[in-house]
Amino acid sequence: MIGEIKAICISEKRGTAKHEIPRALLIENFGIENDAHAGNWHRQVSLLSYDEVEAFKKRGADVENGAFGENILVEGYDLKTLPIGTRFICNDVVLELTQIGKQCHSHCEIYKQVGDCIMPREGVFTKVIHGGELKKGDVFEIKRSIS
């Protein structure tokens, strides 16, 4: 199965909405250059299913890319069903799935706006195993799953 990057988003400060950028440099064991959530921890890069965001929009939500705090919107995968340890490859970049879902901190702005936020259920987190550059439209593949 092959996925596609639909958007790449960063924020300079934690707790703020992310904004879309045309390309990103991913740094090994750190995250996305200039993103507030980058660092030496297990949630360096967040992924969200583009398909889930589109379904959310069909329910009446007016949300921009990055509104859920996601770094990368990926079309083609139900990310939350993949096992921890799954690796993704895109160009030179290798990401490893480290966490599925998260606690929503005191109902984010999206939750307040539309009464729901999909990041706690649909979002997944990865660490950067090998760095490189990504851009919108790049092919995003599952390299291997560790079961």
SENUKE-773960 format. One record per atom (N, C-alpha, C): residue number from 0; atom name; x, y, z. Coordinates in steps of 0.2 Angstrom, whole numbers, plus 5000, padded with zeros to 4 digits. Example, Ala and Ser with C-alpha at 12.3 -4.5 7.8 and 13.67 -1.06 7.14 Angstrom:
! residues 2
<rec 0; 'N'; <5066; 4972; 5039>> <rec 0; 'CA'; <5062; 4978; 5039>> <rec 0; 'C'; <5066; 4984; 5039>> <rec 1; 'N'; <5064; 4989; 5035>> <rec 1; 'CA'; <5068; 4995; 5036>> <rec 1; 'C'; <5064; 5000; 5039>> 
//
This chain:
! residues 147
<rec 0; 'N'; <5004; 4994; 5000>> <rec 0; 'CA'; <5000; 5000; 5000>> <rec 0; 'C'; <5004; 5006; 5000>> <rec 1; 'N'; <5002; 5011; 4996>> <rec 1; 'CA'; <5006; 5017; 4996>> <rec 1; 'C'; <5002; 5023; 4998>> <rec 2; 'N'; <5005; 5028; 5002>> <rec 2; 'CA'; <5002; 5034; 5005>> <rec 2; 'C'; <5005; 5040; 5001>> <rec 3; 'N'; <5002; 5046; 5003>> <rec 3; 'CA'; <5005; 5052; 5000>> <rec 3; 'C'; <5004; 5057; 5005>> <rec 4; 'N'; <5009; 5061; 5006>> <rec 4; 'CA'; <5009; 5067; 5010>> <rec 4; 'C'; <5005; 5072; 5007>> <rec 5; 'N'; <5000; 5074; 5011>> <rec 5; 'CA'; <4995; 5080; 5009>> <rec 5; 'C'; <4997; 5086; 5012>> <rec 6; 'N'; <5000; 5087; 5018>> <rec 6; 'CA'; <5002; 5093; 5021>> <rec 6; 'C'; <5008; 5092; 5026>> <rec 7; 'N'; <5012; 5097; 5027>> <rec 7; 'CA'; <5017; 5097; 5032>> <rec 7; 'C'; <5016; 5103; 5036>> <rec 8; 'N'; <5016; 5102; 5042>> <rec 8; 'CA'; <5014; 5108; 5047>> <rec 8; 'C'; <5019; 5109; 5053>> <rec 9; 'N'; <5020; 5115; 5055>> <rec 9; 'CA'; <5025; 5116; 5061>> <rec 9; 'C'; <5022; 5122; 5065>> <rec 10; 'N'; <5024; 5122; 5071>> <rec 10; 'CA'; <5023; 5128; 5075>> <rec 10; 'C'; <5029; 5130; 5079>> <rec 11; 'N'; <5030; 5136; 5080>> <rec 11; 'CA'; <5036; 5139; 5083>> <rec 11; 'C'; <5035; 5138; 5091>> <rec 12; 'N'; <5029; 5138; 5093>> <rec 12; 'CA'; <5028; 5138; 5100>> <rec 12; 'C'; <5023; 5132; 5102>> <rec 13; 'N'; <5024; 5129; 5107>> <rec 13; 'CA'; <5019; 5123; 5109>> <rec 13; 'C'; <5012; 5127; 5111>> <rec 14; 'N'; <5007; 5123; 5110>> <rec 14; 'CA'; <5000; 5125; 5112>> <rec 14; 'C'; <4997; 5130; 5107>> <rec 15; 'N'; <5000; 5131; 5101>> <rec 15; 'CA'; <4998; 5135; 5096>> <rec 15; 'C'; <4996; 5131; 5090>> <rec 16; 'N'; <4992; 5133; 5085>> <rec 16; 'CA'; <4990; 5129; 5079>> <rec 16; 'C'; <4996; 5129; 5075>> <rec 17; 'N'; <4997; 5123; 5071>> <rec 17; 'CA'; <5002; 5123; 5067>> <rec 17; 'C'; <5000; 5126; 5060>> <rec 18; 'N'; <5005; 5128; 5056>> <rec 18; 'CA'; <5004; 5131; 5050>> <rec 18; 'C'; <5008; 5127; 5044>> <rec 19; 'N'; <5005; 5127; 5038>> <rec 19; 'CA'; <5008; 5123; 5033>> <rec 19; 'C'; <5014; 5126; 5030>> <rec 20; 'N'; <5019; 5122; 5029>> <rec 20; 'CA'; <5025; 5124; 5025>> <rec 20; 'C'; <5026; 5119; 5019>> <rec 21; 'N'; <5029; 5122; 5014>> <rec 21; 'CA'; <5030; 5118; 5008>> <rec 21; 'C'; <5034; 5112; 5008>> <rec 22; 'N'; <5040; 5112; 5012>> <rec 22; 'CA'; <5044; 5107; 5013>> <rec 22; 'C'; <5047; 5107; 5020>> <rec 23; 'N'; <5050; 5101; 5022>> <rec 23; 'CA'; <5053; 5101; 5029>> <rec 23; 'C'; <5059; 5097; 5029>> <rec 24; 'N'; <5064; 5099; 5034>> <rec 24; 'CA'; <5070; 5095; 5035>> <rec 24; 'C'; <5068; 5091; 5041>> <rec 25; 'N'; <5069; 5085; 5041>> <rec 25; 'CA'; <5068; 5081; 5047>> <rec 25; 'C'; <5075; 5079; 5049>> <rec 26; 'N'; <5076; 5080; 5056>> <rec 26; 'CA'; <5083; 5079; 5059>> <rec 26; 'C'; <5083; 5072; 5063>> <rec 27; 'N'; <5087; 5068; 5062>> <rec 27; 'CA'; <5088; 5061; 5065>> <rec 27; 'C'; <5087; 5062; 5073>> <rec 28; 'N'; <5083; 5058; 5076>> <rec 28; 'CA'; <5082; 5058; 5083>> <rec 28; 'C'; <5081; 5065; 5086>> <rec 29; 'N'; <5077; 5070; 5082>> <rec 29; 'CA'; <5075; 5076; 5084>> <rec 29; 'C'; <5068; 5078; 5082>> <rec 30; 'N'; <5067; 5078; 5076>> <rec 30; 'CA'; <5061; 5080; 5073>> <rec 30; 'C'; <5061; 5084; 5067>> <rec 31; 'N'; <5056; 5089; 5066>> <rec 31; 'CA'; <5056; 5093; 5061>> <rec 31; 'C'; <5059; 5100; 5063>> <rec 32; 'N'; <5064; 5102; 5058>> <rec 32; 'CA'; <5067; 5108; 5060>> <rec 32; 'C'; <5062; 5114; 5061>> <rec 33; 'N'; <5063; 5118; 5066>> <rec 33; 'CA'; <5059; 5124; 5068>> <rec 33; 'C'; <5052; 5122; 5071>> <rec 34; 'N'; <5051; 5116; 5072>> <rec 34; 'CA'; <5045; 5114; 5076>> <rec 34; 'C'; <5046; 5114; 5083>> <rec 35; 'N'; <5041; 5116; 5087>> <rec 35; 'CA'; <5041; 5117; 5094>> <rec 35; 'C'; <5041; 5110; 5097>> <rec 36; 'N'; <5039; 5105; 5094>> <rec 36; 'CA'; <5038; 5098; 5097>> <rec 36; 'C'; <5044; 5094; 5096>> <rec 37; 'N'; <5049; 5096; 5092>> <rec 37; 'CA'; <5055; 5093; 5091>> <rec 37; 'C'; <5059; 5092; 5097>> <rec 38; 'N'; <5063; 5087; 5098>> <rec 38; 'CA'; <5067; 5086; 5103>> <rec 38; 'C'; <5069; 5079; 5104>> <rec 39; 'N'; <5073; 5077; 5109>> <rec 39; 'CA'; <5075; 5070; 5110>> <rec 39; 'C'; <5070; 5067; 5115>> <rec 40; 'N'; <5064; 5065; 5112>> <rec 40; 'CA'; <5059; 5061; 5115>> <rec 40; 'C'; <5055; 5057; 5110>> <rec 41; 'N'; <5050; 5053; 5112>> <rec 41; 'CA'; <5047; 5048; 5108>> <rec 41; 'C'; <5041; 5051; 5104>> <rec 42; 'N'; <5040; 5058; 5104>> <rec 42; 'CA'; <5034; 5061; 5100>> <rec 42; 'C'; <5037; 5066; 5096>> <rec 43; 'N'; <5042; 5065; 5092>> <rec 43; 'CA'; <5046; 5070; 5088>> <rec 43; 'C'; <5041; 5072; 5082>> <rec 44; 'N'; <5038; 5068; 5079>> <rec 44; 'CA'; <5034; 5070; 5073>> <rec 44; 'C'; <5027; 5066; 5073>> <rec 45; 'N'; <5022; 5070; 5073>> <rec 45; 'CA'; <5015; 5068; 5073>> <rec 45; 'C'; <5012; 5067; 5066>> <rec 46; 'N'; <5008; 5061; 5065>> <rec 46; 'CA'; <5005; 5060; 5059>> <rec 46; 'C'; <4998; 5059; 5060>> <rec 47; 'N'; <4994; 5061; 5055>> <rec 47; 'CA'; <4987; 5061; 5056>> <rec 47; 'C'; <4984; 5059; 5049>> <rec 48; 'N'; <4979; 5055; 5049>> <rec 48; 'CA'; <4976; 5052; 5042>> <rec 48; 'C'; <4972; 5058; 5039>> <rec 49; 'N'; <4974; 5060; 5033>> <rec 49; 'CA'; <4971; 5065; 5029>> <rec 49; 'C'; <4963; 5063; 5028>> <rec 50; 'N'; <4962; 5056; 5027>> <rec 50; 'CA'; <4955; 5054; 5026>> <rec 50; 'C'; <4951; 5055; 5032>> <rec 51; 'N'; <4954; 5054; 5038>> <rec 51; 'CA'; <4950; 5056; 5044>> <rec 51; 'C'; <4948; 5063; 5045>> <rec 52; 'N'; <4953; 5067; 5043>> <rec 52; 'CA'; <4952; 5075; 5043>> <rec 52; 'C'; <4946; 5076; 5038>> <rec 53; 'N'; <4947; 5074; 5032>> <rec 53; 'CA'; <4941; 5075; 5027>> <rec 53; 'C'; <4934; 5073; 5029>> <rec 54; 'N'; <4934; 5067; 5033>> <rec 54; 'CA'; <4928; 5065; 5036>> <rec 54; 'C'; <4925; 5069; 5041>> <rec 55; 'N'; <4930; 5072; 5045>> <rec 55; 'CA'; <4928; 5077; 5050>> <rec 55; 'C'; <4926; 5083; 5047>> <rec 56; 'N'; <4929; 5085; 5042>> <rec 56; 'CA'; <4926; 5091; 5038>> <rec 56; 'C'; <4919; 5090; 5035>> <rec 57; 'N'; <4918; 5084; 5033>> <rec 57; 'CA'; <4911; 5083; 5031>> <rec 57; 'C'; <4906; 5083; 5036>> <rec 58; 'N'; <4908; 5083; 5042>> <rec 58; 'CA'; <4903; 5084; 5048>> <rec 58; 'C'; <4902; 5091; 5050>> <rec 59; 'N'; <4905; 5095; 5046>> <rec 59; 'CA'; <4904; 5103; 5047>> <rec 59; 'C'; <4909; 5106; 5050>> <rec 60; 'N'; <4915; 5103; 5051>> <rec 60; 'CA'; <4921; 5107; 5054>> <rec 60; 'C'; <4924; 5111; 5049>> <rec 61; 'N'; <4926; 5117; 5050>> <rec 61; 'CA'; <4930; 5121; 5046>> <rec 61; 'C'; <4937; 5122; 5049>> <rec 62; 'N'; <4941; 5117; 5047>> <rec 62; 'CA'; <4948; 5116; 5049>> <rec 62; 'C'; <4953; 5117; 5044>> <rec 63; 'N'; <4959; 5120; 5046>> <rec 63; 'CA'; <4964; 5121; 5041>> <rec 63; 'C'; <4969; 5115; 5042>> <rec 64; 'N'; <4974; 5114; 5038>> <rec 64; 'CA'; <4979; 5109; 5039>> <rec 64; 'C'; <4983; 5111; 5045>> <rec 65; 'N'; <4985; 5107; 5049>> <rec 65; 'CA'; <4988; 5109; 5055>> <rec 65; 'C'; <4984; 5110; 5061>> <rec 66; 'N'; <4978; 5111; 5060>> <rec 66; 'CA'; <4973; 5113; 5066>> <rec 66; 'C'; <4973; 5108; 5072>> <rec 67; 'N'; <4974; 5102; 5070>> <rec 67; 'CA'; <4974; 5097; 5076>> <rec 67; 'C'; <4981; 5096; 5079>> <rec 68; 'N'; <4986; 5100; 5077>> <rec 68; 'CA'; <4992; 5099; 5080>> <rec 68; 'C'; <4997; 5094; 5076>> <rec 69; 'N'; <4994; 5092; 5070>> <rec 69; 'CA'; <4998; 5087; 5067>> <rec 69; 'C'; <5004; 5090; 5063>> <rec 70; 'N'; <5009; 5086; 5062>> <rec 70; 'CA'; <5015; 5088; 5058>> <rec 70; 'C'; <5014; 5086; 5051>> <rec 71; 'N'; <5012; 5080; 5050>> <rec 71; 'CA'; <5011; 5077; 5043>> <rec 71; 'C'; <5004; 5074; 5042>> <rec 72; 'N'; <5001; 5076; 5037>> <rec 72; 'CA'; <4994; 5073; 5035>> <rec 72; 'C'; <4996; 5068; 5029>> <rec 73; 'N'; <4994; 5062; 5031>> <rec 73; 'CA'; <4995; 5057; 5026>> <rec 73; 'C'; <4989; 5054; 5023>> <rec 74; 'N'; <4988; 5053; 5017>> <rec 74; 'CA'; <4983; 5050; 5014>> <rec 74; 'C'; <4984; 5043; 5012>> <rec 75; 'N'; <4979; 5038; 5013>> <rec 75; 'CA'; <4980; 5031; 5011>> <rec 75; 'C'; <4981; 5026; 5017>> <rec 76; 'N'; <4982; 5028; 5023>> <rec 76; 'CA'; <4983; 5023; 5029>> <rec 76; 'C'; <4978; 5025; 5034>> <rec 77; 'N'; <4976; 5020; 5038>> <rec 77; 'CA'; <4972; 5021; 5044>> <rec 77; 'C'; <4978; 5020; 5050>> <rec 78; 'N'; <4981; 5025; 5051>> <rec 78; 'CA'; <4987; 5025; 5055>> <rec 78; 'C'; <4986; 5022; 5062>> <rec 79; 'N'; <4980; 5023; 5065>> <rec 79; 'CA'; <4979; 5021; 5072>> <rec 79; 'C'; <4979; 5013; 5072>> <rec 80; 'N'; <4978; 5010; 5067>> <rec 80; 'CA'; <4978; 5003; 5067>> <rec 80; 'C'; <4985; 4999; 5066>> <rec 81; 'N'; <4990; 5003; 5065>> <rec 81; 'CA'; <4997; 5000; 5064>> <rec 81; 'C'; <5000; 4999; 5071>> <rec 82; 'N'; <5004; 4994; 5071>> <rec 82; 'CA'; <5007; 4992; 5077>> <rec 82; 'C'; <5013; 4997; 5079>> <rec 83; 'N'; <5014; 4998; 5085>> <rec 83; 'CA'; <5020; 5001; 5088>> <rec 83; 'C'; <5026; 4998; 5085>> <rec 84; 'N'; <5031; 5002; 5082>> <rec 84; 'CA'; <5037; 4999; 5079>> <rec 84; 'C'; <5036; 4999; 5071>> <rec 85; 'N'; <5030; 5001; 5069>> <rec 85; 'CA'; <5030; 5001; 5061>> <rec 85; 'C'; <5034; 5007; 5059>> <rec 86; 'N'; <5038; 5005; 5053>> <rec 86; 'CA'; <5042; 5010; 5051>> <rec 86; 'C'; <5039; 5013; 5044>> <rec 87; 'N'; <5040; 5020; 5043>> <rec 87; 'CA'; <5038; 5023; 5037>> <rec 87; 'C'; <5044; 5025; 5033>> <rec 88; 'N'; <5044; 5025; 5027>> <rec 88; 'CA'; <5049; 5028; 5023>> <rec 88; 'C'; <5047; 5033; 5018>> <rec 89; 'N'; <5050; 5038; 5017>> <rec 89; 'CA'; <5049; 5044; 5012>> <rec 89; 'C'; <5055; 5047; 5010>> <rec 90; 'N'; <5057; 5046; 5004>> <rec 90; 'CA'; <5063; 5049; 5002>> <rec 90; 'C'; <5069; 5046; 5006>> <rec 91; 'N'; <5073; 5050; 5009>> <rec 91; 'CA'; <5078; 5047; 5014>> <rec 91; 'C'; <5076; 5046; 5021>> <rec 92; 'N'; <5070; 5049; 5022>> <rec 92; 'CA'; <5067; 5049; 5029>> <rec 92; 'C'; <5064; 5042; 5031>> <rec 93; 'N'; <5066; 5040; 5037>> <rec 93; 'CA'; <5063; 5034; 5040>> <rec 93; 'C'; <5060; 5036; 5047>> <rec 94; 'N'; <5054; 5035; 5048>> <rec 94; 'CA'; <5051; 5036; 5055>> <rec 94; 'C'; <5048; 5030; 5058>> <rec 95; 'N'; <5049; 5030; 5064>> <rec 95; 'CA'; <5046; 5024; 5068>> <rec 95; 'C'; <5040; 5026; 5072>> <rec 96; 'N'; <5035; 5022; 5072>> <rec 96; 'CA'; <5029; 5023; 5076>> <rec 96; 'C'; <5030; 5021; 5083>> <rec 97; 'N'; <5029; 5026; 5088>> <rec 97; 'CA'; <5031; 5026; 5095>> <rec 97; 'C'; <5025; 5026; 5099>> <rec 98; 'N'; <5019; 5029; 5097>> <rec 98; 'CA'; <5013; 5030; 5101>> <rec 98; 'C'; <5007; 5031; 5097>> <rec 99; 'N'; <5002; 5028; 5099>> <rec 99; 'CA'; <4995; 5029; 5096>> <rec 99; 'C'; <4991; 5033; 5100>> <rec 100; 'N'; <4988; 5039; 5098>> <rec 100; 'CA'; <4984; 5043; 5101>> <rec 100; 'C'; <4987; 5046; 5107>> <rec 101; 'N'; <4983; 5051; 5110>> <rec 101; 'CA'; <4986; 5055; 5116>> <rec 101; 'C'; <4980; 5058; 5120>> <rec 102; 'N'; <4982; 5060; 5126>> <rec 102; 'CA'; <4977; 5064; 5130>> <rec 102; 'C'; <4976; 5071; 5127>> <rec 103; 'N'; <4970; 5073; 5126>> <rec 103; 'CA'; <4969; 5080; 5124>> <rec 103; 'C'; <4970; 5084; 5130>> <rec 104; 'N'; <4974; 5089; 5129>> <rec 104; 'CA'; <4975; 5094; 5135>> <rec 104; 'C'; <4969; 5099; 5136>> <rec 105; 'N'; <4965; 5098; 5141>> <rec 105; 'CA'; <4959; 5102; 5142>> <rec 105; 'C'; <4955; 5105; 5137>> <rec 106; 'N'; <4953; 5100; 5132>> <rec 106; 'CA'; <4949; 5102; 5126>> <rec 106; 'C'; <4952; 5108; 5122>> <rec 107; 'N'; <4956; 5106; 5117>> <rec 107; 'CA'; <4959; 5111; 5113>> <rec 107; 'C'; <4954; 5115; 5109>> <rec 108; 'N'; <4957; 5120; 5106>> <rec 108; 'CA'; <4953; 5125; 5102>> <rec 108; 'C'; <4948; 5122; 5097>> <rec 109; 'N'; <4951; 5116; 5094>> <rec 109; 'CA'; <4946; 5113; 5089>> <rec 109; 'C'; <4940; 5110; 5093>> <rec 110; 'N'; <4942; 5107; 5099>> <rec 110; 'CA'; <4936; 5104; 5102>> <rec 110; 'C'; <4931; 5109; 5104>> <rec 111; 'N'; <4933; 5115; 5107>> <rec 111; 'CA'; <4929; 5120; 5109>> <rec 111; 'C'; <4925; 5123; 5103>> <rec 112; 'N'; <4928; 5123; 5097>> <rec 112; 'CA'; <4925; 5126; 5091>> <rec 112; 'C'; <4919; 5121; 5088>> <rec 113; 'N'; <4921; 5114; 5088>> <rec 113; 'CA'; <4916; 5110; 5084>> <rec 113; 'C'; <4914; 5104; 5089>> <rec 114; 'N'; <4916; 5104; 5095>> <rec 114; 'CA'; <4914; 5099; 5100>> <rec 114; 'C'; <4917; 5092; 5099>> <rec 115; 'N'; <4923; 5092; 5096>> <rec 115; 'CA'; <4926; 5086; 5095>> <rec 115; 'C'; <4933; 5087; 5092>> <rec 116; 'N'; <4938; 5083; 5094>> <rec 116; 'CA'; <4945; 5083; 5091>> <rec 116; 'C'; <4947; 5076; 5090>> <rec 117; 'N'; <4950; 5075; 5084>> <rec 117; 'CA'; <4951; 5068; 5082>> <rec 117; 'C'; <4959; 5066; 5083>> <rec 118; 'N'; <4963; 5071; 5085>> <rec 118; 'CA'; <4970; 5069; 5086>> <rec 118; 'C'; <4971; 5064; 5092>> <rec 119; 'N'; <4967; 5065; 5098>> <rec 119; 'CA'; <4968; 5060; 5103>> <rec 119; 'C'; <4966; 5052; 5101>> <rec 120; 'N'; <4962; 5052; 5096>> <rec 120; 'CA'; <4960; 5045; 5093>> <rec 120; 'C'; <4963; 5043; 5087>> <rec 121; 'N'; <4965; 5048; 5083>> <rec 121; 'CA'; <4967; 5046; 5076>> <rec 121; 'C'; <4975; 5047; 5075>> <rec 122; 'N'; <4977; 5052; 5079>> <rec 122; 'CA'; <4984; 5054; 5078>> <rec 122; 'C'; <4989; 5049; 5081>> <rec 123; 'N'; <4995; 5048; 5077>> <rec 123; 'CA'; <5000; 5044; 5080>> <rec 123; 'C'; <5007; 5048; 5080>> <rec 124; 'N'; <5012; 5045; 5084>> <rec 124; 'CA'; <5018; 5049; 5085>> <rec 124; 'C'; <5024; 5044; 5083>> <rec 125; 'N'; <5029; 5048; 5080>> <rec 125; 'CA'; <5035; 5044; 5078>> <rec 125; 'C'; <5041; 5048; 5080>> <rec 126; 'N'; <5047; 5044; 5080>> <rec 126; 'CA'; <5053; 5047; 5081>> <rec 126; 'C'; <5057; 5046; 5074>> <rec 127; 'N'; <5061; 5051; 5073>> <rec 127; 'CA'; <5065; 5051; 5066>> <rec 127; 'C'; <5071; 5046; 5067>> <rec 128; 'N'; <5071; 5041; 5063>> <rec 128; 'CA'; <5077; 5036; 5063>> <rec 128; 'C'; <5082; 5038; 5058>> <rec 129; 'N'; <5080; 5041; 5053>> <rec 129; 'CA'; <5085; 5044; 5048>> <rec 129; 'C'; <5082; 5050; 5045>> <rec 130; 'N'; <5086; 5055; 5045>> <rec 130; 'CA'; <5083; 5062; 5043>> <rec 130; 'C'; <5083; 5063; 5035>> <rec 131; 'N'; <5081; 5069; 5033>> <rec 131; 'CA'; <5080; 5070; 5026>> <rec 131; 'C'; <5075; 5076; 5025>> <rec 132; 'N'; <5073; 5077; 5018>> <rec 132; 'CA'; <5068; 5082; 5017>> <rec 132; 'C'; <5062; 5079; 5014>> <rec 133; 'N'; <5056; 5082; 5016>> <rec 133; 'CA'; <5050; 5079; 5014>> <rec 133; 'C'; <5046; 5085; 5011>> <rec 134; 'N'; <5042; 5084; 5006>> <rec 134; 'CA'; <5037; 5089; 5004>> <rec 134; 'C'; <5030; 5086; 5002>> <rec 135; 'N'; <5026; 5091; 5001>> <rec 135; 'CA'; <5019; 5089; 5000>> <rec 135; 'C'; <5019; 5085; 4993>> <rec 136; 'N'; <5015; 5080; 4993>> <rec 136; 'CA'; <5015; 5076; 4987>> <rec 136; 'C'; <5020; 5070; 4987>> <rec 137; 'N'; <5024; 5070; 4991>> <rec 137; 'CA'; <5029; 5064; 4992>> <rec 137; 'C'; <5025; 5057; 4993>> <rec 138; 'N'; <5028; 5052; 4991>> <rec 138; 'CA'; <5026; 5045; 4992>> <rec 138; 'C'; <5028; 5043; 4999>> <rec 139; 'N'; <5023; 5041; 5003>> <rec 139; 'CA'; <5024; 5039; 5010>> <rec 139; 'C'; <5022; 5032; 5011>> <rec 140; 'N'; <5027; 5027; 5012>> <rec 140; 'CA'; <5026; 5020; 5012>> <rec 140; 'C'; <5028; 5017; 5019>> <rec 141; 'N'; <5024; 5012; 5020>> <rec 141; 'CA'; <5026; 5008; 5026>> <rec 141; 'C'; <5032; 5003; 5024>> <rec 142; 'N'; <5037; 5004; 5028>> <rec 142; 'CA'; <5043; 5000; 5026>> <rec 142; 'C'; <5043; 4993; 5029>> <rec 143; 'N'; <5041; 4993; 5036>> <rec 143; 'CA'; <5040; 4986; 5039>> <rec 143; 'C'; <5036; 4987; 5045>> <rec 144; 'N'; <5033; 4982; 5047>> <rec 144; 'CA'; <5030; 4982; 5054>> <rec 144; 'C'; <5033; 4977; 5058>> <rec 145; 'N'; <5034; 4979; 5064>> <rec 145; 'CA'; <5037; 4974; 5069>> <rec 145; 'C'; <5031; 4972; 5073>> <rec 146; 'N'; <5029; 4965; 5073>> <rec 146; 'CA'; <5024; 4962; 5077>> <rec 146; 'C'; <5025; 4959; 5083>> 
//
